Amino acid sequence: MLLIREVLDKQMVDKKQNRIGKADGVVLSLSDGDAPKVAFIEMGSLTLSRRMGRRPHRFLLWLFRAAGIDENATAFRVPWEKVRDVGINIEVNVDRRETPLEQCQDWLKRHVITWIPGG
């Protein structure tokens, strides 16, 4: 498998086929004498901004600080052992409620949508 071509930027779906985001990064584990192994798939704006370069990443960190989000915020990682299939989508054995996407949607419902008339 050509790891970057097959995994990076593909849609990820949970065990019930709900979209949970895109694969923004791949984390490898290195050990002495062994070939590198895929450890995690990362999702989130932090990983994506890091791929885009130093300036976009610094800007996003500034936005996080300005919004009061924890400076030590990290990307969501899905262990490679939870990957069930890599095809058109990447199927992973996780529940969507564990992902940052679900948490973001819950926050939007509580803080934004409830204030929209008819929302």
C-alpha positions in Angstrom: 0.0 0.0 0.0 1.2 3.5 -0.8 0.5 4.9 2.6 0.2 8.7 1.9 -1.8 8.2 -1.3 -4.2 5.6 0.2 -4.8 7.3 3.6 -4.1 11.1 3.6 -7.1 13.4 3.0 -9.6 10.5 2.7 -13.0 10.6 4.4 -13.1 8.6 7.6 -16.3 6.9 8.7 -17.2 5.3 12.0 -18.6 1.8 12.6 -22.1 3.0 11.7 -20.9 4.7 8.5 -21.2 8.2 9.9 -18.7 10.7 8.6 -16.3 11.7 11.3 -13.8 13.9 9.4 -10.8 13.6 7.1 -7.5 11.9 7.7 -5.1 14.8 8.1 -2.0 13.1 9.2 -0.2 9.8 9.7 1.9 9.0 12.8 4.6 6.3 12.5 6.3 4.5 15.4 10.0 3.8 15.2 11.9 1.2 17.1 15.5 0.0 16.8 16.1 -2.5 14.1 12.5 -2.6 12.9 10.8 -1.0 10.0 8.5 2.0 10.7 5.0 1.0 11.6 1.8 3.1 11.3 0.7 3.9 14.8 -2.2 6.5 14.4 -4.2 8.4 11.9 -4.6 12.0 13.0 -7.6 14.3 12.4 -8.1 17.9 13.1 -7.2 21.5 12.2 -4.0 21.4 14.2 -2.6 18.6 12.0 -3.9 20.1 8.8 -2.4 23.5 9.7 1.0 21.9 10.4 0.9 20.3 6.9 0.3 23.8 5.4 3.4 25.3 7.0 4.7 27.2 10.0 2.6 30.4 9.5 -0.8 28.8 9.2 0.0 26.6 12.2 1.1 29.6 14.3 -2.0 31.5 13.2 -4.3 28.7 14.3 -2.5 28.4 17.6 -3.0 32.2 18.1 -6.7 31.7 17.3 -7.0 28.9 19.8 -5.4 31.1 22.5 -7.7 34.0 21.6 -10.7 31.8 21.8 -9.6 30.5 25.2 -9.0 27.0 23.9 -6.3 25.0 25.8 -2.8 25.7 24.4 -2.0 22.1 24.8 -4.8 21.0 22.5 -3.9 18.0 20.4 -5.2 16.4 17.3 -7.6 13.5 17.6 -5.8 10.2 17.0 -7.3 6.9 15.8 -5.1 3.9 16.6 -4.2 2.0 13.4 -5.5 -1.2 15.1 -9.0 0.4 14.8 -8.8 0.8 11.1 -11.1 -1.8 9.5 -10.8 -1.0 5.8 -9.1 1.5 3.6 -11.0 1.9 0.4 -12.9 4.9 -0.9 -13.4 5.8 2.7 -11.4 4.8 5.7 -13.6 2.7 8.0 -12.6 2.8 11.6 -14.0 1.0 14.6 -14.8 4.1 16.8 -18.0 5.7 17.9 -18.6 9.1 16.4 -19.5 10.5 19.9 -15.8 10.0 20.8 -14.6 12.3 18.1 -13.9 16.1 18.1 -16.5 16.5 15.3 -19.3 15.4 17.5 -18.1 17.6 20.3 -17.9 20.6 18.0 -21.4 20.0 16.8 -22.7 19.8 20.3 -21.0 23.1 21.2 -22.5 24.7 18.1 -26.0 23.5 19.1 -25.7 24.8 22.6 -24.0 28.2 21.9 -25.1 29.2 18.3 -28.1 27.3 16.9 -30.2 27.8 20.0 -29.9 31.6 19.5 -31.0 31.5 15.9 -34.8 32.1 15.5 -36.4 28.8 14.5 -33.1 27.0 15.2 
